[in-house]
């Protein structure tokens, strides 16, 4: 038995064959967003600080690292969540989150906030 090919069938088939494949999450653009603490926040030197963040690893990243004043203090595998920083010494502190590759090398995507610890 033969089925006639209708023009609507050809259009549907062409749409399926020539529709671009949706990009995977790995091909999205890498980013970092520090939600808390905010830029310029005043923190208590006697309390731990909760760092709230979200990130996208992009095609070259794998996970994120946390830095305080240039020193690595944490490795985070989750791309969104929180991390508790140990108590910070008084003064101006620079807190950064950087997207890194599987070899733990920063890929150039980061966000930093300057805070004052009193």
LINURUR-V286766 format. One record per residue. SS is DSSP state (helix for helix, strand for strand, loop for the rest). OMEGA is omega in whole degrees, -180 to 180 (999 if undefined). BURIAL is I if it has 24 or more other C-alpha atoms within 12 Angstrom, else O. Layout:
# LINURUR-V286766
ss->SS omega->OMEGA burial->BURIAL
ss->SS omega->OMEGA burial->BURIAL
This chain:
# LINURUR-V286766
ss->loop omega->179 burial->O
ss->loop omega->177 burial->O
ss->loop omega->179 burial->O
ss->loop omega->177 burial->O
ss->loop omega->-180 burial->O
ss->loop omega->-178 burial->O
ss->helix omega->178 burial->O
ss->helix omega->178 burial->O
ss->helix omega->179 burial->O
ss->helix omega->179 burial->O
ss->helix omega->179 burial->O
ss->helix omega->179 burial->O
ss->helix omega->179 burial->O
ss->helix omega->179 burial->O
ss->helix omega->179 burial->O
ss->helix omega->-176 burial->O
ss->helix omega->-173 burial->O
ss->helix omega->175 burial->O
ss->loop omega->180 burial->O
ss->loop omega->178 burial->O
ss->loop omega->180 burial->O
ss->loop omega->-178 burial->O
ss->loop omega->178 burial->O
ss->loop omega->180 burial->O
ss->helix omega->-178 burial->O
ss->helix omega->-179 burial->O
ss->helix omega->176 burial->O
ss->loop omega->-178 burial->O
ss->loop omega->177 burial->O
ss->loop omega->177 burial->I
ss->strand omega->173 burial->I
ss->strand omega->176 burial->I
ss->strand omega->174 burial->I
ss->strand omega->-178 burial->I
ss->strand omega->180 burial->I
ss->strand omega->2 burial->I
ss->loop omega->-180 burial->I
ss->loop omega->177 burial->I
ss->loop omega->177 burial->O
ss->loop omega->-179 burial->O
ss->loop omega->174 burial->O
ss->strand omega->-176 burial->O
ss->strand omega->179 burial->I
ss->loop omega->-179 burial->O
ss->loop omega->-178 burial->O
ss->loop omega->-177 burial->O
ss->loop omega->173 burial->O
ss->loop omega->-179 burial->O
ss->strand omega->177 burial->I
ss->strand omega->178 burial->O
ss->strand omega->180 burial->I
ss->strand omega->-172 burial->I
ss->strand omega->165 burial->I
ss->strand omega->-176 burial->I
ss->strand omega->172 burial->I
ss->strand omega->-173 burial->I
ss->loop omega->-179 burial->I
ss->loop omega->-175 burial->I
ss->loop omega->-175 burial->O
ss->loop omega->-178 burial->I
ss->loop omega->-180 burial->I
ss->loop omega->-179 burial->I
ss->strand omega->-179 burial->I
ss->strand omega->175 burial->I
ss->strand omega->177 burial->I
ss->strand omega->179 burial->I
ss->strand omega->170 burial->I
ss->strand omega->-179 burial->I
ss->loop omega->177 burial->O
ss->loop omega->-179 burial->O
ss->strand omega->179 burial->O
ss->strand omega->-179 burial->O
ss->strand omega->-179 burial->O
ss->strand omega->175 burial->I
ss->strand omega->-176 burial->I
ss->strand omega->179 burial->I
ss->loop omega->178 burial->I
ss->loop omega->-178 burial->O
ss->loop omega->174 burial->I
ss->strand omega->179 burial->O
ss->strand omega->-180 burial->O
ss->strand omega->179 burial->I
ss->strand omega->-180 burial->I
ss->strand omega->177 burial->O
ss->strand omega->174 burial->I
ss->loop omega->178 burial->O
ss->loop omega->-177 burial->O
ss->loop omega->177 burial->I
ss->loop omega->179 burial->O
ss->loop omega->179 burial->O
ss->strand omega->178 burial->O
ss->strand omega->-179 burial->O
ss->strand omega->178 burial->I
ss->strand omega->-180 burial->I
ss->strand omega->-177 burial->I
ss->strand omega->169 burial->I
ss->strand omega->-178 burial->I
ss->strand omega->172 burial->I
ss->strand omega->-180 burial->I
ss->strand omega->177 burial->I
ss->loop omega->-178 burial->O
ss->loop omega->178 burial->O
ss->loop omega->179 burial->O
ss->loop omega->178 burial->O
ss->loop omega->178 burial->O
ss->strand omega->-179 burial->I
ss->strand omega->177 burial->I
ss->strand omega->179 burial->O
ss->strand omega->-177 burial->I
ss->strand omega->168 burial->I
ss->strand omega->179 burial->I
ss->strand omega->172 burial->I
ss->strand omega->174 burial->I
ss->strand omega->180 burial->I
ss->strand omega->176 burial->I
ss->strand omega->180 burial->O
ss->strand omega->-177 burial->I
ss->loop omega->999 burial->O
